[in-house]
């Protein structure tokens, strides 16, 4: 499993990426995760981060954005 960074600088860089990335309508993140509305998925995770960061309980919202970024950049196979 990949190690992701949850420090403020890394999370801010990830949030900035979401503002400039061009998202597909749908994406298959994994065998069990088929995202039908990627923009809504991103917005939901950003809302959790905005409301709760740096509460570690909400790190999965950050992880999901990292996984989406890896998928879109073709880095999702490097586990």
C-alpha positions, -999 to +999 in steps of 0.1 A: +000+000+000+013+035-009+023+059+018+007+093+015+016+125+033-010+143+055+010+174+065-005+207+058+018+215+028+011+182+011-026+184+017-027+220+003-008+209-028-034+181-033-062+206-029-045+229-054-043+200-078-080+194-076-086+230-087-066+227-119-072+190-128-096+181-156-117+152-143-135+126-164-172+120-157-165+085-144-135+066-132-128+030-121-105+035-091-103-001-082-122-034-087-145-023-059-146+015-065-164+028-096-169+065-093-199+076-114-197+114-107-161+123-102-167+160-097-192+153-069-168+127-054-140+153-054-162+180-039-174+157-011-139+148-001-128+184-003-157+193+020-147+167+046-111+181+045-122+217+048-145+209+077-122+185+097-085+188+087-062+180+106-084+155+124-068+122+115-102+104+115-108+122+081-075+112+065-094+087+043-109+118+024-073+129+017-063+093+007-092+091-017-080+122-035-045+109-036-058+076-052-078+096-078-047+117-086-026+085-089-052+069-112-054+100-134-016+103-136-012+066-144+006+059-111-020+036-096-003+004-105+029+011-084+018-005-052 
